[in-house]
Amino acid sequence: MYILEGNIGVGKSTFLEFLNKKLQEITTFTEPLDNWNKKVYGQSLLANFYETPKRWAYTMETLTMMSRVKQHLNDQNYKDQKFVVERSIYSGHYCFALNGYKHGFFTQIEWEIYTQWVDFLINQKCNPPHGFIYLKASPEICFKRIQKRNRLSEKDITLSYIKQLDEHHEDFLVKKDNVFENLKNVPVLVLDCNEDFIENEQILNTHLYKVKKFINETLEKERKTPQNIVAQQQI
């Protein structure tokens, strides 16, 4: 499993579409936005969260964690190793939920309950991915793209919020600050997405080449690790 990460508005879903079309040996799975974006539960929790974050942060982050853990547990048993999923339990925790806690959107008891579930489900039940693919663009560019696509559920997003998420993505994926021990050695491919790859085929093809190379090299490196060699010999 490989996980595609990046800030809101950076172009993750669009990049997955191109990845699916142009690198057909790689399977892709998009983020299950319908679970919290559309009115599956009679209301859009995403829109509610952006409008009143202190009221909805715990509900929103608990639901997204549940959805992503279920998907992760299913994906880690997928036989084909060359597949990329959009966002993850990890960015849900280290970027979105942690940001909410730091800005007072959780009560202390809500945060303690949430982190107990994180420790049990994410740290003890979920296997780490083969690698992360991090689409990176400046907060200002991400914010302009959010405004351009003009989604109703995102009407209350501010540039300040995007800057906060950018810092958390950097701490999580680049600095690996206070991440779970089993994530510290997971390789990360960083792709500069400040320039619009939709309008520039050369940039798009360069990104796709790097993804293909990253996946092939990391899988090959894993196959050559001593524990995997021993396991293959025992079969």
The 8 nearest C-alpha neighbors of each residue, nearest first, counted from 0:
[[1, 128, 82, 129, 80, 83, 81, 2],
 [2, 0, 83, 130, 128, 129, 131, 82],
 [1, 3, 131, 84, 83, 85, 132, 86],
 [4, 2, 132, 85, 86, 84, 133, 131],
 [5, 3, 133, 86, 132, 134, 2, 85],
 [6, 4, 134, 133, 135, 9, 7, 11],
 [5, 7, 9, 8, 165, 164, 4, 161],
 [6, 8, 9, 141, 5, 161, 145, 10],
 [9, 7, 141, 145, 10, 144, 6, 142],
 [8, 10, 141, 6, 7, 11, 136, 5],
 [11, 9, 13, 8, 12, 14, 134, 7],
 [12, 10, 14, 13, 9, 15, 5, 85],
 [11, 13, 15, 14, 10, 16, 29, 85],
 [14, 12, 16, 15, 10, 11, 17, 197],
 [13, 15, 11, 17, 16, 12, 10, 18],
 [16, 14, 18, 12, 13, 17, 19, 11],
 [15, 17, 13, 19, 14, 18, 20, 12],
 [18, 16, 20, 14, 19, 15, 21, 13],
 [19, 17, 15, 16, 22, 21, 20, 14],
 [18, 20, 16, 17, 23, 22, 21, 15],
 [21, 19, 17, 18, 22, 23, 16, 15],
 [20, 22, 18, 19, 23, 17, 207, 16],
 [23, 21, 18, 24, 19, 25, 20, 207],
 [22, 24, 25, 19, 21, 20, 26, 18],
 [23, 25, 22, 26, 81, 19, 82, 21],
 [24, 26, 81, 23, 82, 22, 27, 19],
 [27, 25, 82, 83, 81, 19, 24, 23],
 [28, 26, 83, 82, 84, 19, 25, 15],
 [27, 29, 84, 85, 83, 30, 26, 82],
 [30, 28, 85, 84, 31, 27, 12, 15],
 [29, 31, 85, 32, 86, 28, 84, 12],
 [32, 30, 33, 34, 29, 66, 35, 67],
 [33, 31, 34, 36, 30, 35, 37, 29],
 [34, 32, 36, 37, 35, 31, 39, 38],
 [33, 35, 32, 31, 36, 39, 37, 66],
 [34, 36, 44, 33, 45, 32, 43, 37],
 [37, 35, 43, 33, 45, 32, 34, 44],
 [38, 36, 33, 43, 39, 35, 34, 42],
 [37, 39, 42, 41, 43, 40, 36, 35],
 [38, 40, 41, 37, 34, 42, 33, 35],
 [41, 39, 38, 42, 43, 35, 44, 37],
 [42, 40, 38, 39, 43, 37, 44, 35],
 [43, 41, 38, 40, 44, 39, 37, 47],
 [44, 42, 38, 36, 37, 45, 46, 35],
 [43, 45, 47, 35, 46, 48, 42, 36],
 [44, 46, 48, 36, 43, 47, 35, 49],
 [45, 47, 152, 49, 43, 48, 44, 50],
 [48, 46, 44, 50, 45, 49, 51, 43],
 [47, 49, 52, 55, 45, 51, 50, 46],
 [48, 50, 46, 47, 155, 52, 51, 156],
 [49, 51, 47, 48, 155, 46, 52, 156],
 [52, 50, 48, 54, 53, 49, 47, 55],
 [53, 51, 48, 55, 56, 54, 49, 104],
 [52, 54, 104, 55, 51, 56, 105, 103],
 [55, 53, 52, 51, 56, 104, 48, 57],
 [54, 56, 48, 52, 58, 57, 53, 59],
 [57, 55, 59, 52, 58, 53, 104, 60],
 [56, 58, 60, 59, 55, 61, 105, 109],
 [59, 57, 55, 61, 56, 60, 62, 44],
 [60, 58, 56, 62, 57, 61, 55, 63],
 [59, 61, 63, 57, 62, 58, 56, 64],
 [62, 60, 64, 58, 59, 63, 57, 65],
 [63, 61, 65, 59, 64, 60, 58, 66],
 [62, 64, 60, 66, 65, 61, 67, 59],
 [63, 65, 61, 67, 62, 66, 68, 60],
 [66, 64, 62, 68, 63, 67, 61, 69],
 [67, 65, 63, 69, 64, 68, 62, 70],
 [66, 68, 70, 64, 69, 88, 65, 71],
 [67, 69, 71, 65, 70, 66, 64, 72],
 [70, 68, 72, 66, 67, 71, 65, 73],
 [69, 71, 67, 73, 68, 72, 74, 66],
 [70, 72, 74, 68, 73, 69, 67, 75],
 [73, 71, 69, 75, 70, 74, 68, 125],
 [72, 74, 70, 71, 75, 76, 69, 77],
 [75, 73, 71, 77, 76, 72, 70, 0],
 [76, 74, 72, 77, 73, 71, 0, 126],
 [77, 75, 74, 73, 78, 72, 71, 79],
 [78, 76, 74, 75, 79, 73, 80, 0],
 [79, 77, 80, 76, 75, 74, 81, 0],
 [80, 78, 81, 77, 82, 0, 26, 25],
 [79, 81, 0, 82, 78, 77, 218, 1],
 [82, 80, 25, 79, 26, 0, 83, 214],
 [81, 83, 26, 25, 27, 0, 80, 1],
 [82, 84, 1, 27, 2, 0, 26, 28],
 [85, 83, 28, 2, 27, 3, 29, 1],
 [84, 86, 3, 29, 30, 2, 28, 4],
 [87, 85, 4, 3, 2, 30, 84, 90],
 [88, 86, 89, 90, 91, 67, 85, 2],
 [87, 89, 91, 67, 90, 64, 92, 68],
 [90, 88, 87, 92, 91, 93, 121, 94],
 [91, 89, 93, 94, 92, 87, 88, 86],
 [92, 90, 88, 95, 89, 94, 93, 96],
 [91, 93, 96, 89, 90, 94, 95, 97],
 [94, 92, 90, 97, 89, 91, 95, 171],
 [95, 93, 167, 90, 97, 92, 91, 98],
 [94, 96, 91, 98, 97, 92, 99, 93],
 [97, 95, 92, 99, 98, 60, 94, 91],
 [98, 96, 100, 99, 93, 95, 94, 92],
 [97, 99, 101, 95, 96, 100, 94, 102],
 [100, 98, 96, 104, 102, 97, 101, 95],
 [99, 101, 97, 105, 103, 102, 98, 104],
 [100, 102, 98, 99, 103, 97, 104, 105],
 [103, 101, 99, 100, 104, 98, 105, 97],
 [102, 104, 100, 105, 101, 99, 106, 53],
 [103, 105, 53, 99, 100, 102, 56, 52],
 [106, 104, 100, 103, 109, 110, 57, 107],
 [105, 107, 109, 108, 110, 104, 103, 100],
 [106, 108, 110, 109, 111, 105, 100, 112],
 [107, 109, 111, 110, 106, 112, 105, 113],
 [110, 108, 106, 112, 107, 111, 105, 113],
 [109, 111, 113, 107, 108, 112, 105, 114],
 [112, 110, 108, 114, 113, 109, 115, 107],
 [113, 111, 109, 115, 110, 114, 108, 116],
 [112, 114, 110, 116, 111, 115, 109, 117],
 [115, 113, 117, 111, 116, 112, 110, 118],
 [116, 114, 118, 112, 117, 113, 111, 119],
 [115, 117, 119, 114, 113, 118, 120, 112],
 [118, 116, 114, 121, 120, 115, 119, 113],
 [117, 119, 122, 115, 116, 121, 120, 114],
 [118, 120, 116, 123, 117, 122, 121, 115],
 [121, 119, 124, 117, 123, 118, 116, 122],
 [122, 120, 125, 117, 123, 124, 118, 119],
 [121, 123, 118, 120, 119, 124, 125, 117],
 [122, 124, 119, 120, 121, 125, 118, 126],
 [123, 125, 120, 121, 122, 126, 119, 72],
 [126, 124, 121, 123, 72, 122, 127, 120],
 [125, 127, 128, 124, 75, 72, 121, 123],
 [128, 126, 182, 125, 181, 129, 185, 130],
 [129, 127, 0, 130, 1, 126, 2, 185],
 [130, 128, 0, 1, 185, 127, 217, 131],
 [129, 131, 186, 1, 128, 185, 187, 2],
 [130, 132, 187, 2, 1, 3, 133, 188],
 [133, 131, 3, 188, 187, 2, 4, 189],
 [132, 134, 189, 4, 5, 188, 3, 135],
 [135, 133, 5, 190, 192, 189, 4, 191],
 [134, 136, 191, 192, 190, 5, 133, 189],
 [137, 135, 193, 192, 9, 191, 140, 138],
 [136, 138, 140, 139, 141, 193, 135, 165],
 [139, 137, 141, 162, 140, 161, 142, 136],
 [140, 138, 142, 137, 141, 143, 158, 162],
 [139, 141, 143, 137, 142, 138, 144, 136],
 [142, 140, 8, 138, 144, 9, 143, 139],
 [141, 143, 145, 139, 140, 144, 158, 138],
 [144, 142, 140, 146, 145, 141, 147, 139],
 [143, 145, 147, 141, 142, 146, 8, 148],
 [146, 144, 142, 8, 148, 147, 143, 141],
 [147, 145, 149, 143, 144, 148, 142, 150],
 [146, 148, 144, 149, 145, 143, 142, 150],
 [147, 149, 145, 146, 150, 144, 8, 143],
 [150, 148, 146, 147, 145, 151, 154, 153],
 [151, 149, 153, 152, 148, 154, 145, 146],
 [150, 152, 153, 154, 149, 46, 155, 148],
 [151, 153, 46, 150, 154, 45, 36, 155],
 [154, 152, 150, 151, 156, 155, 46, 49],
 [153, 155, 151, 156, 152, 150, 149, 146],
 [154, 156, 153, 49, 50, 157, 152, 46],
 [157, 155, 153, 154, 49, 160, 158, 161],
 [158, 156, 159, 160, 155, 161, 142, 154],
 [157, 159, 161, 160, 142, 162, 156, 139],
 [158, 160, 162, 157, 161, 163, 156, 138],
 [159, 161, 163, 157, 162, 158, 164, 156],
 [160, 162, 158, 164, 163, 159, 138, 165],
 [163, 161, 165, 159, 138, 160, 164, 158],
 [162, 164, 160, 166, 161, 165, 159, 167],
 [165, 163, 167, 161, 166, 162, 94, 168],
 [166, 164, 162, 168, 163, 167, 161, 6],
 [167, 165, 169, 163, 164, 168, 170, 162],
 [166, 168, 94, 170, 164, 169, 165, 171],
 [169, 167, 171, 165, 170, 166, 172, 94],
 [168, 170, 173, 166, 167, 172, 171, 174],
 [171, 169, 174, 167, 176, 175, 168, 173],
 [170, 172, 175, 168, 169, 176, 167, 173],
 [171, 173, 175, 169, 168, 170, 174, 187],
 [174, 172, 169, 175, 170, 171, 168, 187],
 [173, 175, 170, 176, 172, 171, 169, 177],
 [176, 174, 171, 172, 170, 173, 178, 183],
 [175, 177, 170, 174, 178, 171, 173, 172],
 [178, 176, 175, 179, 171, 170, 180, 174],
 [179, 177, 176, 175, 180, 182, 171, 183],
 [180, 178, 182, 181, 177, 183, 122, 175],
 [179, 181, 182, 183, 178, 184, 177, 122],
 [180, 182, 179, 183, 127, 184, 185, 122],
 [183, 181, 185, 180, 179, 184, 127, 178],
 [182, 184, 180, 185, 181, 175, 178, 179],
 [185, 183, 182, 186, 181, 180, 187, 130],
 [184, 186, 182, 130, 183, 129, 187, 128],
 [187, 185, 130, 184, 131, 188, 129, 217],
 [186, 188, 131, 130, 132, 189, 185, 133],
 [189, 187, 132, 133, 131, 190, 186, 213],
 [190, 188, 133, 134, 132, 187, 191, 135],
 [191, 189, 134, 135, 192, 133, 188, 206],
 [190, 192, 135, 193, 136, 134, 189, 194],
 [193, 191, 136, 194, 135, 190, 134, 195],
 [192, 194, 136, 191, 195, 137, 140, 135],
 [195, 193, 192, 196, 191, 202, 199, 136],
 [194, 196, 197, 198, 193, 192, 199, 202],
 [197, 195, 203, 199, 198, 202, 194, 200],
 [198, 196, 195, 199, 200, 203, 13, 14],
 [197, 199, 196, 195, 200, 203, 194, 202],
 [200, 198, 196, 201, 202, 197, 203, 195],
 [199, 201, 203, 202, 204, 198, 196, 197],
 [200, 202, 204, 203, 199, 205, 196, 206],
 [201, 203, 205, 200, 196, 204, 199, 206],
 [204, 202, 196, 200, 206, 201, 205, 207],
 [203, 205, 207, 201, 206, 202, 200, 208],
 [206, 204, 202, 208, 203, 207, 201, 209],
 [207, 205, 209, 203, 204, 208, 202, 210],
 [206, 208, 204, 210, 209, 205, 203, 211],
 [209, 207, 205, 211, 206, 210, 204, 212],
 [208, 210, 212, 206, 207, 211, 213, 205],
 [211, 209, 213, 207, 212, 208, 214, 206],
 [210, 212, 208, 214, 213, 209, 207, 215],
 [211, 213, 209, 215, 210, 214, 216, 208],
 [214, 212, 210, 216, 211, 215, 209, 217],
 [215, 213, 211, 217, 212, 216, 218, 210],
 [216, 214, 212, 218, 213, 217, 219, 211],
 [217, 215, 219, 213, 218, 214, 212, 220],
 [216, 218, 220, 214, 219, 215, 213, 221],
 [219, 217, 221, 215, 220, 216, 214, 222],
 [218, 220, 222, 216, 221, 217, 215, 223],
 [221, 219, 217, 223, 218, 222, 216, 224],
 [220, 222, 218, 224, 223, 219, 217, 227],
 [221, 223, 219, 220, 224, 227, 218, 228],
 [222, 224, 220, 221, 228, 225, 219, 227],
 [223, 225, 221, 227, 222, 226, 228, 220],
 [226, 224, 228, 227, 229, 223, 222, 230],
 [227, 225, 229, 228, 224, 230, 223, 231],
 [228, 226, 230, 229, 224, 225, 222, 231],
 [227, 229, 225, 231, 230, 226, 232, 223],
 [228, 230, 232, 226, 227, 231, 225, 233],
 [229, 231, 227, 233, 228, 232, 226, 234],
 [232, 230, 228, 234, 233, 229, 227, 226],
 [231, 233, 229, 230, 234, 228, 227, 226],
 [234, 232, 230, 231, 229, 228, 227, 226],
 [233, 231, 232, 230, 229, 228, 227, 226]]
